Amino acid sequence: MSVAENIRKFRELVPSDVQIVAVSKFHPAEMILEAYNAGQKTFGESRVQEFVEKVKVLPEDISWHFIGHLQTNKVKQIIGKTALIESVDSERLLDLIDRESEKAGVVSDILLQLHVAMEEAKFGFYPSELKEYLDSGKYKDLKNVRIRGVMGMASNTDDEERVRKDFHTLHDFFEEVRNNKEYDLPHFDYLSMGMSGDWQIAVEEGSNIVRIGSAIFGDRYYG
Ligand SMILES: *Cc1c(COP(=O)(O)O)cnc(C)c1O
């Protein structure tokens, strides 16, 4: 199937109250344009250099989600260009995004990335760590970021029950924070979870943003 056909297919499959981020990393601008012309307006990128190049040549009304690990020395390059930075995985990064956003005169919407998968290597706050940070209330001093919710990934496994359990943990965390009045996070309404291989389970477990790459654009060729 073509990219345009895949876009139309996902629009039908995914419930209308769930946002679809088309993850275009490693794919050329022409393929993004093909998806765009089929009506897709939200794209996800994970590498700063590639993201910045694509923003330059693609339509201005695209909503870009940054979804990759963000190095602190590259923050400045993406500020003002993103609709949502989904992969904020440390307090230091959050502070820096706030500072750079202030300098640029913008407010950046972000998600806190939560680590629940069994792999060690993935980025993100551990639930206890993030809970501790939120309890500290330190984020209330940040005037140029808006914490919009949580992003996470399930374990990379064929064990569907484990995947479901990971999404369930993310959803529980999301609801707990959202319903805690002390936190005072009035814009905390996104739960981003689910990729090509597991988005159905994620949606069943309460996701409202799915990040679909290979099932739309095909395999990625690294290197
Ligand atoms: C690459 C990537 C995706 C998309 O993965 P697919 O399996 O190709 O759908 C989603 N989320 C993040 C954070 C990614 O890095």
The ligand as a Gaussian input file, in Angstrom:
#p B3LYP/6-31G(d) Opt

LIG

0 1
 C       10.431000       5.346000      16.030000
 C        9.490000       5.635000      17.108000
 C        8.115000       5.343000      16.983000
 C        7.507000       4.657000      15.777000
 O        7.861000       3.308000      15.740000
 P        7.182000       2.291000      14.685000
 O        7.383000       0.966000      15.312000
 O        7.930000       2.447000      13.410000
 O        5.765000       2.660000      14.557000
 C        7.280000       5.707000      18.024000
 N        7.734000       6.303000      19.128000
 C        9.043000       6.596000      19.291000
 C        9.471000       7.276000      20.547000
 C        9.958000       6.263000      18.297000
 O       11.253000       6.551000      18.476000

